[in-house]
Amino acid sequence: MGGGIHISPYEASWRRMTLTLRGLFLNAQQLESAAGLPGSDNRRS
């Protein structure tokens, strides 16, 4: 094995998918709080 950091294509795609899912989750939370759906106030406290 050579030196340096080697990221396999599988790991790279997995990392990208994780970041995408996290972004979608955060987006959903922002939209929910912006829309003022029932329960958002309860979650804040």
N, C-alpha and C positions, 0 to 999 in steps of 0.2 A: 504494500500500500504506500503510495507516495505521500509526501507531507502536504500540509495545507488542509483547508476545509473543503470537503467534497459533499455536495448535496445531490442525492439521487433524484432522477426525474419524478419518482413516486413521492418522495418526501417533499419536493418542491410543489407538486400539485396538491398534496395534502395540506401543506401550509397555506397555499393560496385559497383552498376551499374553506379552511378554518377562518381566515381573515374575512372572506366573503360572508360567511354565516354570521360572524361577529358583527360585521357592518350592518347586515340586514336586521339583526336583533336590536342593535342600538337605534337604527332608523325607526323600527316599529315602536320602540319605547318613546322616542321623541314625538312621533306622530300621535301616539296615544295621549301623551300629556298635553300636546298642543290642541287636540280635539276636545280635551276635557271630558273624557269618557268617565262614567260612573266607576268609582273605586280608585281613581288616580289620587284623589285627595287622601284617602285612607292609607294608601301605600306610602305617601310622602311623610306622614307622621310616624 
